[in-house]
């Protein structure tokens, strides 16, 4: 599914970076993936977009007034009724951190925390559907929630975002579930039980994987540009994977999808 007009309801549809190092991040990701960093928009508090071949691929923003950035990539899930989604989120143990806010004629966003402690955004599109190209070099490849409470996460995303859940593994050694594409075109995101390996102090969190034609080359380039390798490239049944951070410390993942 390399291109789409819009994301299915409940599926990841956008990602943005919150960083205090705006200019450094704009340079880093542009050089790493060949993205084009668009100019920050004063109308939207300095928010800017990264594009690839003219298509929006991700967003970014700096500190917000007296709120310092947390150096994270945030995932947004698509909704067709953001008010209903926020109500369902609270009813199922979530917490609304930023209520529904229209963004010109583009759509409406909000930020919440799920019952397991993971922060995420939700987006009701109007004229802007989010990213429309996936699984090509420098575009989103996979989205994953690592949580200490797998059962609660499953209930939340099934109830609030209408996920059709597929259990890939259900043992203490490997407990992982995925969101099935309602259109029948594979799977769109995953929820992994990380209770056995998340370090103390690291909360449940969403991650984005960026597709890379050659993971090893991108990892080497990231280090040359000042990034740090968190997990070296390795072959898995789900492709060749690696974990790195940008120079400011924002973590992201890389994936070369299986052939």
N, C-alpha and C positions, 0 to 999 in steps of 0.2 A: 504494500500500500504506500507507494512513494508520494502520491499527491491526493488531496481530498479538498472538497469545498468547505467542509466544516467538520468539527469533531462530533462524534456521537455524544448524547447526553451522558454525563458522568465521567467522560474520558478526559485525560489531560489535553489541554488546548493551548497552553501558553506557559512560559517560564521566564522569570526575570531574576536579575542579580541585584542584591542590595549590598553596596560596598562603599566604604569611605574613600577608596582610591579609584575615583571615577576615571580620570585620565589614564592611569596605569592599566586599568581593566580594559578600557577601550582599545588601547594599543595591544595588550596581551592577546585578547581573543581575536582581534583582527589579524594579527600575525599568525596566530596558531591555526585558525580554521579558514582564513581567507574571507572573513566576514567584513562587511562595511559598517562602521559605526556612524550612525546618523547623528546630527547635531542635537544636543539636549534641548527640550522644549520648555521655555519659561512658562508657557500656559499650563503645563502639567508638572510644575515643580522641578524642572530639570530632568524629567524622565526622557530616556532616549531608547532607540531601537537599534539592534543589530540586524542587518539584512545579509542575505546570501543570494547572489545573482538577482538582486532586486526584490527578493521575497523576504518578508519579515520572518526572523528565526527566533529572536529572543529580545527581552527588554532589559533595562538597567536603570538604576538610580542611586544617588548618593544619600548622605545623611539627611534626615527630615527634621528641620528646625533643631530642637534640642535632643532629638532621638538619633543616637549614633547607629550606624549600620551594623548588622550582625554577620556580614560576610557569608551569606548563604544564597543559594539558588532556591527560589520558591516556585512550586508547581501550582498551576491553576486548573481546576476541573470545570468542565462545561456544564451549564445549567440553562434550562429554558424558563426558569422562574426563580430568581435569586432570593426573593422574599420567602417563598415557600421553603427553599433549600436551607436558609438560615434558621427558620423556625424548626424544621426537621432536625437540623444539626443540634440545636439546643435541647430538643426533646429527647435526643438520643445520646446525651452526655457531652456534647461538644460545647465550645465556648466561642462566641463571636468576639473577635478582637477589633475588627474594623467593619462597621456596618455598611450596607449597600451604598455605593457611591457612583453616580453616573460619571462617565468619562466622555464629555462632549457627545457626539453622535456615534461613538465607537462601541459602547456597551456599558455595562455596570459591573463593578467588581466589589469584592469583600474579602476579608481575611478571617480565618477561624482556626481554632485548635481542636483536633479530634480528641476523643476520650482517652487516647493513649499518649497524648502530649505532643503529637506531630502538628506543626504549623502548615497550612496550605491556603491557597486562594481559591476563589470560585468566580467564574466569569459568565455573565449572560450577554452574549454578543448581540450587537445591532449591525453596524456596518463593518465591524472588524471581527473575523471569526477566530483569530489567533494564527498559529503557524499552520500552513497547509501542505508543507513538504516534509516528509519524514523518511528515515532510513536511507538517506543519501549522505555522503561525506559532509560533516559539519552541520547536520540537522539532527533533531531528536531521534533516538533509536529505541529507548525504553525508559519507563518510569517505575519507581519502586519505593514502597514504604517498608522500612525496617522498624519493627515495633516489638516492645516487650509484652504486649497483650494482643496476641493474634486473634483470639476469639472476639474480643471487643471491637477490634478494627474491622473484622469481617462483618459483624452486625451493623456497624456504623455506615460503612460504605455501601452495603447492600440496601439499607433502609433510607439513607439520605440521598445517595447518588444513583440509586436503582441499578447497582452493579449485578450482573449475572456472574456468579462466582464459580470458578473451576478449581478444585483442589488438586494441585500438582503433586504434593507430597504431604503426608500427615503423620509423621513420626517425630519423636523427640530429636532425632538427628537432622531431619529436614522437613520443616513444616512451611509450605509455601502455597499461596493461592493466587489466581490471576483473574482479571476482569475480561470476560469474553466480549468480543466485538459484537454488538447486537445485529450488525449487518452480516455476520457470519465470516468476516475476514480476519480470523485469527484472534489474538489476545492483545490487550492495549496497555495493561499495567499490572504490577504484582504487589503482593503483600507477603513479606517474609517474617517468620518468627525469629527475632534476633535476641531473645531473652538470654540465650546462652553465651553470646559473644559481644554484645554492645558494652563498651567500656563504662565504668562507673562515671556518672556525670554527663554522659552523652545521651540526650533524649531520643525518643522515637522520632524518626525524621524521614521525609521524602528525599529521593535522589533522582537526578536526571542522568541518563547515559547519552552521550553524543556519538553518533556514528563516525567511524574513522576508517578510511580505506586501508591504512596501515597503523595499527595501534602503537607499535613500537616506535615508528617514526614520530608520531604525535607526542608520545611520552618524552622522547629525547628532545624534541623541539620545545616542549613545555619547560623542561629543566633549563635549557639554554636561555629561555626567556625569563627565568627567575622563579618558575614554579617548583613544586616539591612532589616527589613520587610517594604516595601513600601505600599503594600496592602495585608491584611490578606486573607487567603484562603476563597473562597466563591463559592457556587454552582451557575452555570449559565446554560442556554440551550446549551452552547458549551463545557461543562465540568467543572470540579472544577479548578479554576484559582487562581493564586497569583502572586505578583510582589515583587521581592527582589533585593538587590544589593550585590555584593561581598564585601570583606573588603576594597578594594581600591575605591569602589564607582560605579563600572560598573553595570548597571541595566540589568536584564533579567527577563523573565516571566516563570511561571511554569503552566503546564496543565495536568490534568488527563482527557483524552478524554472520551466523553460519551460512555457508554457501548453499 
